[in-house]
Amino acid sequence: MKKNKQDHSWKLTKLGDISEEVMYGMNSQSTHYDGKHKYIRITDIDEKTHKYNPSPLTSPQGVIDDKFQLKTSDILFARTGASVGKSYLYEKKDGNLFFAGFLIKFSIIKADSKYIFYQTLLDSYDKWVKSISVRSGQPGINAEEYKTLPILLPPFPEQEKIVEVLETWDEYLEKLSKKIRLKKRSKKGLMLNLITSKIRINHFKDKWNTLKLGEICTRLKRKNTETNTNILTISAQQGLVNQGNYFNKQIASINLTKYSLLHRGDFAYNKSYSKGYPMGAIKRLKKYSKGIVSSLYITFETTKKVNPEFLEYYFNCGTFNKEIGKTAQEGARNHGLLNIGINDFFDCDLHIPSLPEQTAIAEILEAADNEIELLEKKRHLIEAQKKFLLNNLITGKIRLPEFVQKKDP
């Protein structure tokens, strides 16, 4: 049978022209999940993956109207606030999902909905959102404005093929991310068992000792006399990092001479409590040869009685929190800072093995970290490749071979 010749022309249209049932979500508070009706708010859409990721799972409060239930081919857009422009494509696996008032639903009828969703991940879409949402006061984009979103649309078969290609990359990234999560969970369990001596390395039989932090570490009183300007702050995930890069601005005072100077390998304790660090965070300088921290931090270095890599894992494990908590009680907090004196801090106990066993434990955990780091580098590379494909396939800059018209000889 002779096939009809495909139309390979691309057309510029608008989101409103390929959609129906454009509507705002329900004005309802969230409540405990009732086991049937799931609620999606702006905060339930993952910033990076754009997937439904509720924490916790909730339901809409009050009378629930079925017209707010999402269906296949529905795309949600955030209409106000810092997350304006954030998008989500409904997936059947997300269940009976009802959308909240700060979201706008577009039901795609004249295009592949996944293809349209991919357009909301383009760099050009981000620029469009910024230009449209600039207003006095809080940024926002209403339904009528979203309808004007430019959409470059190839014929339907080419839309489907482009989606198929990009989904292949998405599936691979999802598997890779899952593998990284499992590796991190495994490493966390291994670290806890090794640091608490629940698991011993076979040839080590010596009894572990209880020592004061002040017996194995020395407090640093080194001030910034060299006018170092590498201002550091503590990140729960990244450790000691440059303050300007982390906050995207400098928030330190102008006079830096009173700051404490750290050399690579030194430790700093931030007495401010934060999520995941109820007793503050202790981190080791690894990214830079030198840097400075606020004088509010307690800074110290290790002696030859302890392996610094082992001590870093000891702090990251979280068992030291119990010791700090004995002095810095819940009621002693003041303006976000834990009320713990320097002498009390260095008087905290650590239960640690011999130096050779410390080194062996550190080597095992470093090997696990190196494996995770390699996987994360691989993920970053794949993400960059997928982003390149996305920005070129969706805009027609790169065409799939089967859709390129051959020129006559």
C-alpha positions, 0 to 999 in steps of 0.5 A: 500500500502506498503511504501518503507523503508526510507534511514536514512543515512546522507551525508556530501556534499558541498554547491557548489554540491547542488547549481546552478547559483552561481553568484555575484550581480549587480554593481549598485548604489541604488536610490529612490524606483521606485515602482516595483524593490526592491534592497537588499544590505548587509545593508538591511539584518537584523543582527539578523533575517536575514530578508529583512529589508530595511531602506529606500526602494530602487531600483537599478540605471540604466538598470536592468537585470532580471538575478539578480532577486531573485527566490524561493530557492535562498540564498544570502551570504555577501562576504566582510567586517565586515558582511562577512558570513551574509546570507539571504533566499529569500521569495516571500513576499519580492517582486521583489528583485534584489541583489547587487554586494557585495552579492553572490547568490546560487540557491539550487537545491538538498536540501531544501533551508530553511534547508540549510539556517538554516545551516548558523545560526549554531555556526559551520558556524560562526567558518567556516566563521572566518577561511576562511575569515582571510586574509591580509586587509579586510576579505572576502569569494569569490564564490569558497570558499563558494562552499566548505562550508561543508553541513551535509545533511539528506534525503529530508523528514527529511530535511523538518521535521526539517525545519517544527519544527524550523519554528514553533519556528520562528513563535512563536518568530515572534509573541512574538517580534511583541507583544513586539513592540506593548507594547513598542509603547503603553507604549511610547504613554502612557508616552508622554501623562502622562508626558505632562499632556494630560492624567491625573490620575482621582483623581489628579486635581492640576495645574502643576508647572514650575520649574528650574532643579536646584530647584529640583536637586543638581549638584554632584561634587563627584570625584573618590577619592576611585579609583573606576574602574567601568567605565560607558558610556551612552547607548541610550537603556540600560542607564548607562552601563559598558564601557568595556562590551559595547564597548568590550574594555576599552577606558578610560584614565589610570588616573581615579581620575578625573572621577566623582563618581556616586551612584545608583540613580544618574543622568548623562548628556552626552552632545554628540549628537547621533541618537535619542538624538539630545540634548544629553542623560540623564540617571540614574544609576540603574545597579550598586551600584557605577560607574564613568563617564567622567568629561565631563558629568554633574552629579546630584542627586534629592532632596525631591521635585521630584520623581526620577523615574518620573524624569527618565521618564520625561527625557526619554520622550524627552520633555526636549530636547526643553529646552536644545535646547533653549541654545544649538543651532544647530550652537553651536556644537563643535566636537560632543559636545553640547555647553551648560554651567552647569548653563544654564543646571540647569536653564532649565524649567520642567513642573511637577505635585505634588509629589503624582501625580509624584509617581502615574505616575511613578508607571503606567509606571513602571508597563508597563516596568515590563510587557515588561521586562517579555515578553523580558525575555520570548523571550530570553528563547525561543531564547535560546531553539530554538538555542539549537534545531538548533545546534542539529537537523541540526547536527544530534546530536538530531534526530526526533523520526520518523527518528530513526531506531528501533533496532531489539529485 
